[in-house]
């Protein structure tokens, strides 16, 4: 029989709840699956940042249109193309 969970947690300075959360998230996974999950989480964070940047750019453009009263278009290379 192995060492009881409360004793292991005490030895490693962690709470029982932390252990059970870790086990719920990673239990049954081998190292390659954990590595792949970490890669996917990193990619997801990168994509979320990209989406936030695009939304911010969109909001800035909308505000510029409201203030100027003129239509403003942004080309794919990021340069403003003012329309009369």
C-alpha positions as CSV (number, residue, x, y, z in Angstrom):
1,X,0.0,0.0,0.0
2,X,1.2,3.5,-0.8
3,X,1.6,6.6,1.4
4,X,-1.6,8.3,2.2
5,X,-2.4,11.5,0.3
6,X,-2.5,13.8,3.4
7,X,1.0,12.7,4.4
8,X,2.4,13.2,0.9
9,X,0.8,16.6,0.7
10,X,2.4,17.6,4.1
11,X,5.8,16.3,2.9
12,X,5.7,18.4,-0.2
13,X,4.0,21.5,1.4
14,X,0.8,21.5,-0.6
15,X,-2.9,21.4,0.3
16,X,-5.0,18.3,-0.2
17,X,-7.3,20.3,-2.5
18,X,-4.4,21.2,-4.8
19,X,-3.5,17.5,-5.1
20,X,-7.0,16.5,-6.0
21,X,-7.4,19.4,-8.5
22,X,-4.1,18.3,-10.1
23,X,-5.2,14.6,-10.2
24,X,-8.5,15.6,-11.8
25,X,-6.7,17.6,-14.5
26,X,-3.7,15.3,-15.2
27,X,-4.7,11.9,-13.8
28,X,-4.4,9.1,-16.3
29,X,-2.2,11.2,-18.7
30,X,1.3,10.2,-19.6
31,X,4.1,12.8,-20.1
32,X,3.5,13.1,-23.9
33,X,-0.2,14.0,-23.4
34,X,0.6,16.5,-20.7
35,X,3.2,18.1,-23.0
36,X,0.7,18.2,-25.9
37,X,-1.9,19.8,-23.6
38,X,0.5,22.5,-22.5
39,X,1.4,23.2,-26.2
40,X,-2.3,23.6,-27.0
41,X,-2.9,25.9,-24.0
42,X,0.0,28.1,-25.2
43,X,-1.4,28.2,-28.7
44,X,-4.8,29.0,-27.4
45,X,-3.4,31.9,-25.3
46,X,-1.5,33.2,-28.4
47,X,-4.7,33.1,-30.5
48,X,-6.7,34.8,-27.8
49,X,-4.1,37.7,-27.8
50,X,-4.3,37.9,-31.6
51,X,-8.1,38.1,-31.4
52,X,-7.9,40.8,-28.7
53,X,-5.5,42.8,-30.9
54,X,-7.8,42.6,-33.9
55,X,-10.8,43.7,-31.7
56,X,-8.8,46.6,-30.4
57,X,-7.8,47.7,-33.9
58,X,-11.5,47.4,-34.9
59,X,-12.6,49.6,-32.0
60,X,-10.0,52.2,-32.8
61,X,-11.1,52.3,-36.5
62,X,-14.7,52.7,-35.5
63,X,-13.9,55.6,-33.1
64,X,-11.9,57.3,-35.9
65,X,-14.8,57.0,-38.2
66,X,-17.2,58.4,-35.7
67,X,-14.9,61.4,-34.9
68,X,-13.9,62.3,-38.5
69,X,-17.3,61.7,-40.1
70,X,-15.4,60.1,-43.0
71,X,-15.1,56.5,-44.1
72,X,-11.8,55.0,-43.2
73,X,-10.5,51.7,-44.6
74,X,-7.5,49.8,-43.5
75,X,-5.6,47.8,-46.1
76,X,-4.3,44.3,-45.3
77,X,-0.8,45.7,-44.7
78,X,-2.2,47.9,-41.9
79,X,-2.0,51.3,-43.7
80,X,-4.9,53.7,-43.6
81,X,-6.7,54.3,-46.8
82,X,-8.9,57.4,-46.4
83,X,-12.0,57.4,-48.6
84,X,-13.6,60.7,-49.6
